[in-house]
Each structure stands twice: as C-alpha cells, then as structure tokens.
Amino acid sequence: MSAEATMAGRSEAAGPPILEVRDLVKHYPIRSGPLGRGGVVRAVDGVSFRIPRGRTVGLVGESGSGKSTTARLVNRLIEPTSGQVLFDGEDLLAKRGRQLKALRARMQMIFQDPYGSLNPRMTVLDIVGEPLEVHGVAKGRSRVARVIELLETVGLSGRDLYRFPHQFSGGQAQRIGIARALATNPDVIFCDESVSALDVSVQAQILNLLKRLQAELGLSYLFIAHDLNVVRYMADELCVMYMGEIVERGDSDAVFADPKHPYTQLLLAAIPGHDPTTARAKERVVARGEVPSPSNPPSGCRFHTRCPFAFDRCRTQAPALRSEAGGGRAAACHLLDTDEEGTR
Ligand SMILES: Nc1ncnc2c1ncn2[C@@H]1O[C@H](COP(=O)(O)OP(=O)(O)OP(=O)(O)O)[C@@H](O)[C@H]1O
C-alpha cells in the first residue's frame, strides 16, 4: 500500500480530527520605530493542519520557525491575530469562561524543562492533584487515590506522594509532569521539546511511555522537537515549518523517505546517517545564507534566498501549499509545478 493510501486509511479510520487549525496567524507588533511603531514579527503566518484522533503530528523546523508559537496558540496560552482552531468540532477561539475551562481540561502540555515546569515547593501530591481540584475532578481522599493511580500509570508509585521535585531524577520529574498532564483525562497533549533536556537512554524511556499512553488512552499528540530522529519515532504525520509557514506536510514515513520541499531536504540531509531514497533528495542540498528576519520576510517563496534550486518565479510569487492528487502529501514549492508541466 502506498504511503498516501496508508495515510488516507488512517485518517478515515480515525474519523473527524480532534483538532483542526485553519489559517492561523500570530503577528507581534514591533514597537521600536521613531513613532513608537514598527512593523510586525510574523511568528505564525497562515498555518493549517489537523490532528487525527489517537495520532501524533510532528512539527519540525529550525529555531524561530514558529513551532512553539503555534503550540501556544492552539493551546490558547496566547491569542492569535486571526485564524480558527476547532477542537472536537467546536470553535475554541469563541469560547470564554466555563466553556473555555472545560475545553482546556481536554488539552494539556508537557514542557521541556521537567524541573522548571514543576513548582519546587509543592509535593507530588499537590502538583499532580492540582488540576483535579481546579477542574473539579476529585477532592480529598478520592484525589489522593486518583493521584496514586496516575503515578502508577507513569511508572512512579504512592511512595512518591509526599516527595518534592528535586528529589527525583530528570526522567522521573518528567514522569510527574506527564502524570499531571493526564490528570484531567485530556484528548490532546502538546509536547514541546518534552525530551530534549533528558539523557538519550532516558529520552527513549519517556518516548516509549508516551507511546504506551497513546495506545492505552487514545491520546493525540502535537509533538515538537529539534531532534528529527525523535520526531520520526513519534510522529504519524509531519508538518515542516519555515518562517511561520508550513512548507510541507504528509505521512511522516513518506516525508522522511521522499522529501518534496528543498527546505525539508535540507533539514533531513542534516540528520547523521539519514539516507532518503529519491534522486532529488540525494542531490546535495546546500542552503545559502542566514535565515531572514521574520519581520521582513523575502518576497515570493520565503525560502528562495537560501534555496539552491530557486528560479525567477520563486522570487516574486509565493507558492501555495498544494496537495498531491489523491494523497495526504502537500508541499509549497514551484519546482513541483514545473515538474508537472514537464518544463524542468
Ligand atoms: N512574544 C514575542 N514577541 C515578539 N516576537 C516573538 C515572541 N514570541 C516569539 N517571537 C518570534 O516569533 C518567531 C517564532 O518563534 P517560536 O518560538 O515560535 O519559534 P520556534 O520554532 O518554536 O523556535 P525554537 O525552536 O527556538 O523554540 C521568532 O522569530 C521569535 O523571535
């Protein structure tokens, strides 16, 4: 079965997506001009993707490409400039008060720094039990029982209830963060560099824990990591971001095996030992120059200033993120248009 068919099958089997992001934009005003006004930083600039139920979507791209901002927008930690976020079919950005709180309980985040994200003065019971109280899930003895259950789910135990974060190793501390994230029975967990701070062997344990929890609880993940091997291990689908835009997306195995966008080819070429199979991907992709400023993105294709294959149209016309016929793959690159027209 082709990768596209596999992906279509997966999405079909999973039903409507748990999360759908449409044309999401976040511009930060720059207040440094002579009149106190400048331009804007285009942190996220028209991003659309879906997370099918029970699946993992990986978000990759260089530092500053807009991955964390996307996760924070979708999680509603910050408000977007424009766009739409549908959570289980509901318009998340239109929700306020109790309705927002109820939806928020169904989305949780696991952070990068396990110690920094846990209050050092709180016991494990209070750290993991806090969301149970905030969201009115459990109080008193039933809260303690639920916290023990959550600790056991992540490989800790009731003996850890009255200990403090600094008494745990990095991997164990991250397990506490995961137990806390699970407390409200979420549907989606946002993992932003959740294993980057851990030793490699501990990373593997936490990734396997996340996979087991996904299988057992039907969780969906948005998974952000610099380490592409980690993303490859975790993600069913991949979105590649460059300067606030998604430039390629598709089934993760298919993108790794046959990256369509020169930027994706560049990212993958940097993975030690990675050997993409297609001819184009095997061409040596050498990116030139620095990443341009997100407050002054290049005209046309934003990658054209670094792309070894850029031609005239790339400098003037922004390529659309076009889906391939019959498949879940999409890439925003004029080279793909010209390939189809047979002019290249
Ligand atoms: N509060 C803010 N005010 C102004 N600009 C911001 C703000 N937050 C992020 N940015 C800018 O938005 C762009 C995207 O940042 P973001 O942190 O989302 O990227 P990222 O891909 O997650 O990078 P990293 O991997 O380094 O975390 C960057 O240019 C960043 O400087």
The ligand as an SDF file (V2000), in Angstrom:
LIG
                    3D

 31 33  0  0  0  0  0  0  0  0999 V2000
    6.4120   37.3780   22.4650 N   0  0  0  0  0  0  0  0  0  0  0  0
    7.0560   37.5800   21.3090 C   0  0  0  0  0  0  0  0  0  0  0  0
    7.2630   38.8210   20.8290 N   0  0  0  0  0  0  0  0  0  0  0  0
    7.8890   39.0200   19.6510 C   0  0  0  0  0  0  0  0  0  0  0  0
    8.3490   38.0290   18.8590 N   0  0  0  0  0  0  0  0  0  0  0  0
    8.1790   36.7680   19.2820 C   0  0  0  0  0  0  0  0  0  0  0  0
    7.5260   36.4580   20.5120 C   0  0  0  0  0  0  0  0  0  0  0  0
    7.4980   35.1050   20.6580 N   0  0  0  0  0  0  0  0  0  0  0  0
    8.1060   34.5960   19.5640 C   0  0  0  0  0  0  0  0  0  0  0  0
    8.5250   35.5920   18.7480 N   0  0  0  0  0  0  0  0  0  0  0  0
    9.2180   35.4220   17.4620 C   0  0  0  0  0  0  0  0  0  0  0  0
    8.4130   34.5930   16.6560 O   0  0  0  0  0  0  0  0  0  0  0  0
    9.2370   33.7370   15.8640 C   0  0  0  0  0  0  0  0  0  0  0  0
    8.8230   32.3000   16.1030 C   0  0  0  0  0  0  0  0  0  0  0  0
    9.2020   31.9330   17.4420 O   0  0  0  0  0  0  0  0  0  0  0  0
    8.9200   30.4770   18.0510 P   0  0  0  0  0  0  0  0  0  0  0  0
    9.4460   30.4740   19.4440 O   0  0  0  0  0  0  0  0  0  0  0  0
    7.5090   30.1040   17.8290 O   0  0  0  0  0  0  0  0  0  0  0  0
    9.8400   29.5710   17.1200 O   0  0  0  0  0  0  0  0  0  0  0  0
   10.2640   28.0660   17.3470 P   0  0  0  0  0  0  0  0  0  0  0  0
   10.2280   27.4300   16.0010 O   0  0  0  0  0  0  0  0  0  0  0  0
    9.4480   27.4330   18.4040 O   0  0  0  0  0  0  0  0  0  0  0  0
   11.7590   28.2190   17.8310 O   0  0  0  0  0  0  0  0  0  0  0  0
   12.5430   27.3920   18.9540 P   0  0  0  0  0  0  0  0  0  0  0  0
   12.7290   26.0400   18.3760 O   0  0  0  0  0  0  0  0  0  0  0  0
   13.8250   28.1540   19.1180 O   0  0  0  0  0  0  0  0  0  0  0  0
   11.6870   27.4170   20.1800 O   0  0  0  0  0  0  0  0  0  0  0  0
   10.6800   34.0420   16.2320 C   0  0  0  0  0  0  0  0  0  0  0  0
   11.1960   34.9500   15.2950 O   0  0  0  0  0  0  0  0  0  0  0  0
   10.5470   34.6900   17.5980 C   0  0  0  0  0  0  0  0  0  0  0  0
   11.6090   35.5920   17.8340 O   0  0  0  0  0  0  0  0  0  0  0  0
  1  2  1  0
  2  3  1  0
  2  7  2  0
  3  4  2  0
  4  5  1  0
  5  6  2  0
  6  7  1  0
  6 10  1  0
  7  8  1  0
  8  9  2  0
  9 10  1  0
 10 11  1  0
 11 12  1  0
 11 30  1  0
 12 13  1  0
 13 14  1  0
 13 28  1  0
 14 15  1  0
 15 16  1  0
 16 17  2  0
 16 18  1  0
 16 19  1  0
 19 20  1  0
 20 21  2  0
 20 22  1  0
 20 23  1  0
 23 24  1  0
 24 25  2  0
 24 26  1  0
 24 27  1  0
 28 29  1  0
 28 30  1  0
 30 31  1  0
M  END
$$$$
